[in-house]
């Protein structure tokens, strides 16, 4: 039936980021949480983009396919970024193309914007730091404190080989300990991996290993576990304490599936 088909359509999300008032380190958290709600079909980054700002955001722009929107400050003391974000948000709201808005900023000036969007029956998810005013957080349907939920970018500890594996290794052969490549050569892509798994989780809580690998290659051209000191993708994921793997029998074969490990709530 048409109604059933419509209900299965993914939630379309517009993501608006205030580059002048949030850290690029928070982008993985933002995309991870937004992916739980639906598909982020629009990713805009607003800012005056001085040389310092550009250098700070360039990696995130490239890695997460953000669309920069230049908002130069014409008059001192006036926040052009806030005004442009608000204008664009209202234009997008009345286009009726989106089911939810994600506003990434710690600036409480967006309180009225969040309230106005909600008056139209559209969800608003806020992202910011703990310094965000309570009134701003309350104006959103949900508000994530990114400095609390930040995805750790540090690589997991590489496991040492067991004594039996060490004996089997031939002299001069490379092992899966990461020692054959300097760890500093390539940073473990933990943040990107979690964004990928969060996006896949919308359709499947346990995506298969091959799907995860394909998505990682889309996000990181030339992605190869060997660059991070692992001979295979499965070994790399097993070494990540934030993930869990399981084998699922399919048509007589065994398929490896991956999922984010549930976070333990603080006591």
N, C-alpha and C positions, 0 to 999 in steps of 0.2 A: 504494500500500500504506500502511497506517496508520503503520508505522514510518518510512517516508520522509516522510510528512506531519508526523510529530512532529519529525523531524530538521530540518525547515524552519521550525519555530516559532522566533521571535526569542528571544534570551536575555533573561530578565526580571531587571532589576537594581534593587536597593534602595540608595538613596544616603542616607547618614547623615552630616550635617555638624556638626562641633563649632564653633559660632559663637564660643566663648570662646577658641579656640586655632587659628584659621585666618583668613586675610584674605578678604574678599568679592571681592577682585581675582582670586582663584584660581578662582572658579566657572566662568568660560568654559573654562579648561583642564580642569577636572574633568569638565564635561559633554561637552566635545569628545572626551576620551579614553574616557569611559564609553560614548559613542554608538558607538564603534568595536566594542565588545563586544556591544552589543544595545540594548534599549529600557529607559530609566530610567523605570519605572512608579511609583516612589515617591521623593519628594524631600523629606526632612525636615531641618530646621535646628534644632538644640538650643542653648539658651543661657539665661542669667538675664535677658538683655535689659534691661539698665539703659538709661537714656536715651541714653548715648553709644553703646552697642551697637546699639540700634534705629536711630539715625541713620546709623550706619555700614553696616548691612545692609539698610535699607529698599529701596534701589534694586535690589539683587540679588534680594530677595524678590519684588518686583513683576515684574521683567524675566524671571526664570527660573522663576517659579511655584513657589517654595519654600514648604513648609508649616512655619511656625514652631511649635516645641514649647517652651513656657515651663518652665524648670527653676529655680525660685527657690532661692537659697541659704538654707536654714533654720538650719544650724549653721556658724559660721565655721570655715574650714579644711577643710571637706568639699566635694568637688567633685560637686555634684548633677547637673551636666550629664553627666559621665562615667558615673555610675550609671544615669541614665535612658536614655542611649544604649545601654548594655550590656543593660539589661533589655529594651528594645524590640527590639534586635537578636536576642536569643534567642527572643523571641515570634515575630518574623518568620521566623526560621530554622525553627522547628518548625511554622509554618503551611505550609511546603513550597510557598510561592507564588513563591519567587525562586531563580534559578539562580546569582546572584552578588551580592556585597555590595561597595559602595564606601564606605570609611571615610575621611572627610576630616578629618584632625586631625594635628598634629605631636606629640601627647602619647603617649609610650611606654606609658602606662597601658593602652592598647588592645591591647597585645601579646598578652595572654592571650585576649582576645576573638577576635582574628584567628585564633589557633591553634585555638581551639575550633570556630569556624565551618568551618575547613578540615578538621577531623576528621570533619565530616559530609559531606565530599565537595563542598562548595560553595566556589567561587572567592572570594578576597578581594583587592580592589585597593585599595591605600592611596594617599592623597594628603596631602602635607604640605610643609613647608619643609626646607631642607638641615639645619636644626638637629635634625631627628628622629633619635632614636637608631638605630644600625644594627640592633640586635636587633628593634626594632619594624618596620623596613623589611623585614627578613628573614622576619618572621612572615607577611608577605603574599605572595601569588603574584606580584604586581608592585607596585612602589611608585614613584609619580611625584613628583619634586621640583618642585612648582609654581612656585617662585621661579626655576627654571631654564627651565621649559617655558612660562612665562606668555605668553598671547596678547597681542601688542601692541595697545593700544586706540587708539593715535594714528592719525589718518587718513593715508592715503598722500599723497604730494605730488601736487598737481594739475598735469597737463601743460599747458604753454603751447601755444596754437594755432600751427600752422605758418604761415609767411608767406602761403601761398596761401589758407588758411582766414581769416586776418586780412583779406585783401583782399576776400574774398567777403562778409564780415560787413557788414551795413548799419549806418549810423550809429545809435547808440542801441539796437541789437539786443543781446539777452543772448547771451553765448557760454557754452561749456561749461567755462570756466576756474574757476568758483566765485566770480568777482568780483561776480556779480550778487547773491550772498548772503554776508553776513559768515561766515567760517569758524567763528567762535566761537559763532554762533547755534545750531548743531546739531552735536554731536560725531559723527564718522563711526562707524557701528555695526560696526566691524571684529570685535569680540569676538562679538557676536550672529551675524554672518554666518558666522563660522567654526564656531560651534556648530551652526547650521543645516546647513552643508555636511557636517559630521561625522555628523550624524544621518541625512542623506540618503545618505551614503556606504555605510551598512549595506546598502542595497538596490541602489545604483547609484553607481559611482565617478564617473560623469559625468552628473549630473542636468541636465535642460534648464533654460534660463533662466527659463521661465515657472513651473516648479516652485519654483525658488529664490525668485522674487518672491512667490509665494503663501505660502511658509513665512515669509518675512520679514514679511509683513503680519500673519501670525498672531502672531509674536513682538512686533512693534512696530505697534500700531494706528495707521493713518494713514501707514504707511511710504511714502515717495515720494523717489526719487533726487534730485528737484529741491531737496529740503530740504538736501541735502549739496553742492549746486553742480553737479549733472550733469543733463543733459536726459533721459537714458535710463538704465535699469539696466545695460545692456551697457557703456556708457561708464564708469559708476561702477566696475564690476568690472574692466574692462580697466586702469583706473588703479591698481588694488590690486596691488602687486608680489608679494603672497603667493598670488595666484590665477592660474590659466591657463584660457583659453577655446579652444574649437575648434568648427568647423562640421561637422555631421554630416548628410549627405543622407538625407532620409526622404520616400519617396513623391514624388519629384520636387522636393521643397522642401528648403531648408537650415535645420536647427535648430541653434541656438547652445547649447552645453553648457559647464558650468563645473566646475572641480575645484580642490582645494587644491594648490598647487605643492609638490612633495616638498621636505622640508627637507634642506639640505646638512649632512652630518655633519661635526663638527669634526675637523680633522686631528690 
